[in-house]
Amino acid sequence: AQPVAAQDEMPDEDAFAAMAQMFTAEPLTEEQKTRLPLANQIIAKMIPEGAMQEMMDSMMGGMLQPLMQMEADKAAQEPAEFVADQLGLSEEELNISGEQATELADMFDPARVERKQREAALFPSLMNEMMGAMEPTMRRVMAELYAINFNEAELKDIDAFFSTESGASFARKSFTMASDPRMVAGTMEALPDMMGVFANMEQRVAEATADLPAARTFSELTAAERAKISAATGYDEENLDDWSGGMESAAADAAEEAATE
């Protein structure tokens, strides 16, 4: 692996190639290759040309477009946040009236609202183009997966079904239904229950690690260990002890606050 700094300087093509190498797949066996033509035939019915762009259009209308519009509306409704960002401050540190915020925001960028509106309008077409670029690769990969996971008899049955009027309709619609606004709404509806799984995560983690020895603070290390850390970091033991003690105190305060809540 290259150092982080070197990776940051890599051209996009090299970075993408390096990422691709992290997820290399096993080549198809000779038997799987013989099934590939039939698998390609099936995938052409499931993901015909333009299917992924249709899916993105549905997704943009159901979820992403409203979110982009929300950002555009936010630019008009929350000028103080914009000004604070421009100044590198928090809104609390800024402490100005709404009129002042609007006036200052207009100084920085009088076209900020229009800018966000145009970004919101442009984003769907960019995502559509992205899906169009992705579609040939997705079609190839899906065909390989079908050739791997289904034998010839199964592929023939699947193809026979997709060759019927109902099967062709299912093949096309099953791919795009995943991004239907109803699916998005259902996901949002289930979100509280999904997040509720993590409500007692700290307790469950504590129970799962209860038999493990507790991590030690700097002051709890042996003299030899403290000296070794001091030599490795270049900081003297007194400072390390103070900093470690401060972090321990902050963690204890946070735990006590959480318990109180």
C-alpha positions as CSV (number, residue, x, y, z in Angstrom):
1,A,0.0,0.0,0.0
2,Q,1.2,3.5,-0.8
3,P,1.5,6.2,1.8
4,V,-1.7,8.3,2.1
5,A,0.1,11.4,0.7
6,A,1.1,9.5,-2.4
7,Q,-2.4,8.1,-2.8
8,D,-3.8,11.6,-2.6
9,E,-1.6,12.6,-5.5
10,M,-2.6,9.7,-7.7
11,P,-4.4,10.6,-10.9
12,D,-8.1,9.5,-11.0
13,E,-7.4,6.7,-13.5
14,D,-4.7,5.2,-11.2
15,A,-6.9,5.6,-8.2
16,F,-9.8,3.8,-9.8
17,A,-7.5,1.0,-11.0
18,A,-6.1,0.6,-7.5
19,M,-9.7,0.4,-6.1
20,A,-10.7,-2.1,-8.8
21,Q,-7.8,-4.3,-7.8
22,M,-9.1,-4.4,-4.2
23,F,-12.3,-6.1,-5.5
24,T,-11.0,-8.6,-8.1
25,A,-13.4,-11.5,-8.8
26,E,-12.6,-15.0,-9.7
27,P,-12.6,-15.7,-13.4
28,L,-15.5,-17.8,-14.8
29,T,-14.9,-21.5,-15.1
30,E,-15.2,-23.1,-18.6
31,E,-18.6,-24.5,-17.6
32,Q,-19.8,-21.1,-16.5
33,K,-18.6,-19.6,-19.7
34,T,-20.8,-22.0,-21.7
35,R,-23.8,-20.6,-19.8
36,L,-22.9,-17.0,-20.4
37,P,-24.7,-16.5,-23.7
38,L,-28.0,-17.7,-22.2
39,A,-27.3,-15.5,-19.1
40,N,-26.7,-12.5,-21.4
41,Q,-30.0,-13.2,-23.1
42,I,-31.8,-13.1,-19.8
43,I,-30.1,-10.0,-18.5
44,A,-30.9,-8.2,-21.8
45,K,-34.6,-8.7,-20.9
46,M,-34.1,-7.7,-17.3
47,I,-32.0,-4.7,-17.9
48,P,-32.7,-3.5,-21.5
49,E,-31.0,-0.4,-22.7
50,G,-32.0,2.6,-20.7
51,A,-33.4,0.6,-17.7
52,M,-31.0,2.0,-15.2
53,Q,-31.7,5.5,-16.3
54,E,-35.4,4.8,-15.8
55,M,-34.6,3.5,-12.3
56,M,-32.7,6.7,-11.6
57,D,-35.5,8.9,-12.9
58,S,-37.9,7.1,-10.5
59,M,-35.5,7.4,-7.6
60,M,-34.8,11.1,-8.3
61,G,-38.5,11.8,-8.3
62,G,-39.2,9.8,-5.2
63,M,-36.3,10.7,-2.9
64,L,-33.3,12.5,-4.3
65,Q,-35.1,15.4,-6.0
66,P,-37.0,16.4,-2.9
67,L,-33.8,16.3,-0.9
68,M,-32.0,18.5,-3.5
69,Q,-35.0,20.9,-3.4
70,M,-34.8,21.0,0.4
71,E,-31.2,22.2,0.1
72,A,-32.2,24.8,-2.4
73,D,-35.0,26.0,-0.1
74,K,-32.6,26.0,2.9
75,A,-30.3,28.5,1.1
76,A,-33.2,31.0,1.1
77,Q,-34.5,30.2,4.6
78,E,-31.2,30.0,6.5
79,P,-28.8,32.8,5.4
80,A,-27.2,32.8,8.9
81,E,-25.8,29.3,8.4
82,F,-24.4,30.3,5.0
83,V,-22.7,33.4,6.4
84,A,-21.3,31.3,9.3
85,D,-19.9,28.8,6.9
86,Q,-18.3,31.5,4.8
87,L,-16.6,32.9,7.9
88,G,-15.6,29.6,9.4
89,L,-17.9,30.2,12.5
90,S,-20.8,28.4,14.1
91,E,-24.2,30.2,14.0
92,E,-24.0,30.6,17.8
93,E,-20.7,32.4,17.4
94,L,-22.1,34.6,14.7
95,N,-25.1,35.9,16.8
96,I,-26.7,38.2,14.3
97,S,-30.3,39.1,13.4
98,G,-32.2,37.6,10.5
99,E,-32.0,40.8,8.5
100,Q,-28.3,41.1,9.1
101,A,-27.8,37.5,8.0
102,T,-29.6,38.1,4.8
103,E,-27.7,41.3,4.1
104,L,-24.3,39.6,4.8
105,A,-25.3,36.5,2.8
106,D,-26.1,38.7,-0.2
107,M,-22.6,40.3,0.1
108,F,-21.0,36.9,-0.1
109,D,-23.2,35.5,-2.8
110,P,-26.3,37.4,-4.0
111,A,-27.1,34.5,-6.4
112,R,-26.8,31.7,-3.7
113,V,-30.5,30.8,-3.9
114,E,-30.6,30.7,-7.7
115,R,-27.3,28.8,-7.6
116,K,-28.8,26.1,-5.4
117,Q,-32.0,26.0,-7.6
118,R,-29.8,25.3,-10.7
119,E,-27.8,22.7,-8.8
120,A,-31.0,20.9,-7.9
121,A,-32.2,21.0,-11.5
122,L,-28.9,19.8,-12.8
123,F,-28.4,16.9,-10.4
124,P,-31.0,14.6,-11.9
125,S,-29.5,14.8,-15.3
126,L,-26.0,14.1,-14.0
127,M,-27.2,11.0,-12.1
128,N,-29.0,9.9,-15.2
129,E,-25.8,10.1,-17.2
130,M,-24.0,8.3,-14.5
131,M,-26.4,5.4,-14.6
132,G,-26.1,5.3,-18.4
133,A,-22.4,5.0,-18.1
134,M,-22.7,2.3,-15.5
135,E,-25.3,0.2,-17.4
136,P,-23.1,-1.8,-19.7
137,T,-20.9,-2.9,-16.9
138,M,-23.8,-3.8,-14.7
139,R,-25.4,-5.8,-17.5
140,R,-22.1,-7.8,-18.0
141,V,-21.7,-8.4,-14.2
142,M,-25.3,-9.5,-13.8
143,A,-24.9,-12.0,-16.7
144,E,-21.8,-13.4,-15.1
145,L,-23.6,-13.8,-11.8
146,Y,-26.5,-15.6,-13.5
147,A,-24.0,-17.9,-15.3
148,I,-22.4,-18.7,-11.9
149,N,-25.4,-19.1,-9.7
150,F,-27.8,-21.0,-12.1
151,N,-27.3,-24.2,-14.0
152,E,-28.3,-24.5,-17.7
153,A,-31.7,-26.0,-16.9
154,E,-32.6,-23.2,-14.5
155,L,-31.4,-20.5,-17.0
156,K,-33.6,-22.1,-19.7
157,D,-36.6,-22.0,-17.3
158,I,-35.9,-18.4,-16.4
159,D,-35.5,-17.4,-20.0
160,A,-38.7,-19.2,-21.0
161,F,-40.6,-17.3,-18.3
162,F,-39.1,-13.9,-19.3
163,S,-40.0,-14.7,-22.9
164,T,-43.7,-14.7,-22.0
165,E,-45.6,-11.4,-21.9
166,S,-45.9,-11.6,-18.1
167,G,-42.3,-12.6,-17.7
168,A,-41.1,-9.7,-19.9
169,S,-43.2,-7.3,-17.8
170,F,-41.8,-8.7,-14.6
171,A,-38.2,-8.6,-15.8
172,R,-38.4,-4.9,-16.7
173,K,-40.5,-3.8,-13.7
174,S,-38.7,-5.8,-11.0
175,F,-35.6,-3.8,-11.7
176,T,-37.2,-0.4,-11.5
177,M,-39.7,-1.1,-8.7
178,A,-36.8,-1.1,-6.1
179,S,-36.6,2.7,-6.5
180,D,-40.3,3.4,-6.6
181,P,-41.4,6.3,-4.3
182,R,-43.6,3.7,-2.4
183,M,-40.4,1.8,-1.6
184,V,-38.7,5.0,-0.4
185,A,-41.7,5.9,1.7
186,G,-41.8,2.4,3.2
187,T,-38.1,2.7,4.1
188,M,-38.7,6.0,5.8
189,E,-41.7,4.6,7.7
190,A,-39.6,1.7,8.9
191,L,-36.6,3.9,9.8
192,P,-37.6,4.5,13.5
193,D,-37.9,0.7,14.1
194,M,-34.6,0.1,12.2
195,M,-32.8,2.7,14.3
196,G,-34.4,1.3,17.4
197,V,-32.2,-1.7,17.1
198,F,-29.3,0.5,18.1
199,A,-31.1,2.2,21.0
200,N,-29.4,-0.1,23.6
201,M,-26.2,-0.6,21.6
202,E,-23.9,0.6,24.3
203,Q,-25.4,-1.8,26.8
204,R,-25.2,-4.7,24.4
205,V,-21.6,-3.8,23.6
206,A,-20.8,-3.7,27.3
207,E,-22.4,-7.1,27.8
208,A,-20.5,-8.6,24.8
209,T,-17.2,-7.3,26.1
210,A,-17.8,-7.7,29.9
211,D,-15.3,-10.6,30.2
212,L,-12.5,-8.6,28.6
213,P,-10.0,-6.7,30.7
214,A,-10.6,-2.9,30.8
215,A,-8.3,-0.6,28.8
216,R,-5.8,1.1,31.0
217,T,-5.1,4.8,31.3
218,F,-1.6,6.2,31.1
219,S,-1.3,6.4,34.9
220,E,-2.2,2.8,35.2
221,L,0.7,1.6,33.0
222,T,3.9,0.4,34.5
223,A,6.9,2.8,34.8
224,A,8.6,1.0,32.0
225,E,5.5,1.2,29.7
226,R,5.1,4.9,30.4
227,A,8.7,5.6,29.7
228,K,8.5,3.6,26.4
229,I,5.4,5.6,25.3
230,S,7.1,8.9,26.3
231,A,10.2,8.0,24.2
232,A,8.1,6.9,21.2
233,T,5.9,10.0,21.2
234,G,8.4,12.6,22.2
235,Y,6.2,13.9,25.0
236,D,7.2,13.9,28.6
237,E,5.4,11.6,31.1
238,E,3.9,14.5,33.1
239,N,2.1,15.9,30.1
240,L,0.9,12.5,28.9
241,D,-0.4,11.8,32.4
242,D,-2.3,15.1,32.5
243,W,-3.8,14.6,29.1
244,S,-4.8,11.1,29.8
245,G,-6.4,12.1,33.1
246,G,-8.3,14.9,31.3
247,M,-9.7,12.5,28.7
248,E,-10.6,10.0,31.5
249,S,-12.5,12.7,33.4
250,A,-14.3,13.9,30.3
251,A,-15.3,10.3,29.5
252,A,-16.6,9.8,33.0
253,D,-18.6,13.0,32.8
254,A,-20.1,12.0,29.5
255,A,-21.0,8.5,30.9
256,E,-22.6,10.1,34.0
257,E,-24.6,12.6,31.8
258,A,-25.8,9.7,29.6
259,A,-26.8,7.7,32.7
260,T,-28.7,10.7,34.0
261,E,-30.6,11.2,30.8
